[in-house]
Amino acid sequence: MKLKEIIEVIPDVSAVNGNINVEIKSVAYDSRKTEKGAVFIAISGFNFDGHKFIDDALERGACAVVGEKPIKLEGVPYIQVKNSRRALAAISAKFYNYPAEKLKLAGVTGTSGKTTVTHLIGRMLKGSGASAGIIGTIENTINNKKIAATHTTPESLELNKIFSQMVQDNVEYVAMEVSSHSLKLERVYGLKFEVGVFTNLSRDHLDFHKNFEDYFSSKKKLFDSVNQAVINIDDENGRKLLNMLAVPPITYGRDKSADLRAENVKISATGVLYDLVFKGKIYPVSYSTPGMFSVYNSLAAIGACLALGFPVEQLISVLKDAGGVRGRFELVENPLGINVIVDYAHKPDGLKNVLETIRGFCSRRIITVFGCGGDRDRGKRPQMGKIASELSDYVIITSDNPRSEDPESIIREIEAGIYKNNYEKIADRKKAIQRAISLAKKGDIVLIAGKGHETYQIFKDKTIHFDDREVAKEFLTRS
């Protein structure tokens, strides 16, 4: 592919210098991954400025460079653009021959529920006989083939590569998580979604967005590029978004005006039952993961698949046997009669929802183990401490992924929100889980929150293997 062909699709080109007839063999935005014949896109990031690594990219064989700054390069073409991230998205799509246009995309955004809703959509599509892929936090899948995930929503280059693999494997539908980061950082720039799903919005990622309005605005960007929208109107921000839509919506919730309405909800330790009211008819629904959030997640997935043209009866039938999602209200089986639940809840609303669900069916004690991630929104720490203490019988505050921060400092900030004397502090997460299990009696529930599916723990100087489920099983076996 010639550079001149690529230049034609780049938005907002400011200047072009050098020979544009060079052959482009690959695309890169990380100088360390640049190969001979690559076009290197220099991105001004938050921690690193890609323009400082242009020389490194050229030494590794880059034959053209795209960037935002006015730079003159000797013997190598340089294309100056207004937005390198948009350029990367456009170039990646062109390089892989626009694979997303050959797929039907269902994008899911919101603070909570993205992973579960995305997986449920994927399972419903497959259960209905369609070929489907999933892109999200836990993993990316192409039909039944799994690919490790590094971001909730991959960078546009990796995203188009995955789309291309999906097209080669005859995938027709893709259910994908669309994070606020990806929307703000243009990772999904240029994509057209068949349907966009809005789950809810609460405090999160304010270390990145700085204020809630910017967070909402980033989420809203998804709905500027969808053909249909599926909106939770029980959420106040969902109602706000509904009034801004320029596309047909399917609404869901318990509100009487919802197109997909849940009535007669029954929640137990084994899951949820409810009546789905849709177009004047009532359909009994069963889903095997407990919690009111499971009602909303299943409604969202049903709504997305309805928008894609699948019959409601078929979707409800598949949902009954869909099963849970790894690290989301996942039960760690053991012979001791202690109910150990691992959940990804790492935000105030998420922790509150999980604990309220457990409180709804637990007749004995709830022992909660949790921490908060370092280098992230500090304001949520005391909030989560307060929630955990109020809704648990006993709390063990520990480390999550402390990253560059001191674990003890994070724990003190969590502790600041607690006014009850029903907690202790153990910075070592493994020892904290061991302590919780040692305190538990038959019938008690131990909630290990914050990391869910993650199989690592990030410290300032290292990343170690750490899986809450493995650790819990180790001590449940020893007990």
Buried (B, 14 or more C-beta within 10 A) or exposed (E): BEBBEBBEBBBEBEEBBBEBEBEBBBBBBBBEBBBEBBBBBBBBEEEEBBBEBBEBBBEBBBBBBBBBEEBEBEEBBBBBBEBBBBBBBBBBBBBBEBBBEEBBBBBBBBBBBBBBBBBBBBBBBBBBEBBBBBBBBBBBBBBEEEBEBEBBBBBBBBBBBBBBBBBEEEBBBBBBBBBBBBBBBBBBBBBEBBBBBBBBBBBBBBEBBEEBEBBBBBBBBBBEBBBBBBBBBBBEBBBEBBEEBEEEBBBBBBBEEBBBBBEEBEBEEEBBBBBBBBEEEEBEBBBBBBBBBBBBBBBBBBBBBBBBEBEBEBBBBBBBEBEBBBBBBBBBEBEBEBBBBBBBBBBBBBBBBBBBBBEEBBEBBBBBBBBBBBBBBBEBBBBBBBBBBBBBBBBBBBBBBBBEBEBEEBBBBBBEBBEEEBBEBBBEBBEBBBBBBEBBEEEBBBBBBBBBBBEEBBBEEEEEEBBBBEBBBBBBEEE
